[in-house]
């Protein structure tokens, strides 16, 4: 159980069937309350006759002679006991129940509705509240107490009348021993077991997600989530421990996803649901915040896919103005000429903005939407280069989905939180498999916190402007975990940093998830893995948006196929044809790139052939010896 909810009248009533309770409890219950339960048809004539004689002799009802079916009838009717009128009505309802229901179904109703003191109804609620465990395995003493309580639930409540509860339990134990239902020595031993004196709290794990699921499924009595209960407990404690060292008002959120199945395994919305000082009631896995530098891997991945950059491409990290926008590196230092691999590893700002200028902010947002993530722009402003450094709104859940897409070969899966949901469906690709692997390979080289276990973990940190949000998102070959730390009210929290505050939580979360990291997959066969010296000339150095795709004089032009063309190559047939590509203008030799992967390098001729792997959209780029280029997108059939 993750979390229990009261029914409308504030009572704890949790569903249970005969398969959910200890068989010995059922034996004791039937032996004590209704030993002919399986043979009568709702009314035990012999017990009723005995009760009638006792009532005539004493002038009042001494023993009710009620069967379990009659008790269920009384519970359903909310009727009283000890009077002839209600008793006759219970008999009539009991006879009707026996005609409509099987004996097991009648027992199930009793297990759900029997009163156990206070606002406890049903054996499951009582077992959890008094013993702190499910009723599947009960000691003889616990079973006897649960048999005794419904007879007089208020006067025998162990949390308020422990002496009465003890006496009633022991009487039942000895009655069971006298009827040979329980061995005498076990009954005597059970009498020495202590009575619980307090009620235990019901489970309240994953409260934010549980509330959300109940709101979305109000008619479901039981909701089975994909969460791992032990992991959820461990990460809720981890979040609380982590913020205990932070200033007042700082909270944390953690989200774990198996990106191979889409299942959410843990969802920690805050560092304490009831912690008012840290606004624990706010679910920070869903709150929209600035992602800081966490979008940089997506930017570089799109550049790799487009064939305008490679992890070993050199790029300039110098003070640069992009129109009126003049970003700076976080530490105000600049590294000069550096590889894109190191630019991402060190999370440098200028190179990321330069690459986004070439890729296009609109394309970045479009790819995110394809992956099911809609970024929020300030005041519905058009997308700008500030997106590269966190100038957009995303949630922790959004970032986990995006990084799951990178980890899953460029194609994310829709998150799944209910076990009844179908297997998570793949979303549209975020980037090509080759680009996704290149990004993952770079992120595995990011330095981890001191003494942190490394293994096959690829991760990225981020800190939003003004120290409002600290992020760490990481993945291995199966799982992705996202961590957020900050103030839910959006105020600044000086001192929090993605690398120093959120990253240690990320690594500890992985250690609590499993003992060893799952290896990352090998690179796709078509991935270009070479040193900078062996790159095609146009990829040796990043030339920037204004040069790479300029339409200057004598720039290469894709003569065939034209942009937007639909070409039937007969791919479904055995005699399918290759795609013929032609270029005019430009300076040979030419480099041809399909979906970010070079397939013809230093081609002297102006015509090449390409064999697509299958139908779909294909992004084609051609780059000449001077670094000028052109792109086209076609649909192959």
Secondary structure, DSSP 8 states (H G I E B T S, - for coil): --B----TTS-EE----GGGS-HHHHHHHHHHH-TTTTTSSS--HHHHHHHHHHHHHHTS-S-----HHHHHHHHHHT--SSSHHHHHHHHHHHHHHHHHS-HHHHHHHHHHH-B-STTEESHHHHHHHHHSS-TTS--HHHHHHHHHHTTSTTTT-TTT-HHHHHHHHHHHHHHHHHTTSS-HHHHHHHHTS----S-----B-SHHHHHHHHHH-TT-S---BS--HHHHHHHHHHHHHHHTTS-TTEEEEEEEEETTTTEEEEEE-SS-TT-GGGTTTS-TTT--EE-TTTTHHHHHHHHHHHTS--TT-EEEES---BTTB----TTS---EEEEHHHHHHTT-HHHHHHHHHHH-HHHHHHHHHHTT---B-GGG----GGGGGT-SEE-HHHHHHHHHHHHTTT--B--B-BTTS-S--B-S-SS-HHHHHHHHHHHTTS--STT---TT-EEEEEE-TTS-EEEEEEE-SSEEEEEEEEETT----TT--IIIIIHHHHHHHHHHH-SS--------TT-----GGGS-HHHHB---HHHHT---TT--EEEES-TT-EE---TTSTT---EEEEEESS-SSEEEEETTEEEEEEE-SSEEEE--SSSEEEEEEEE-TTS-EEEEEEEE-
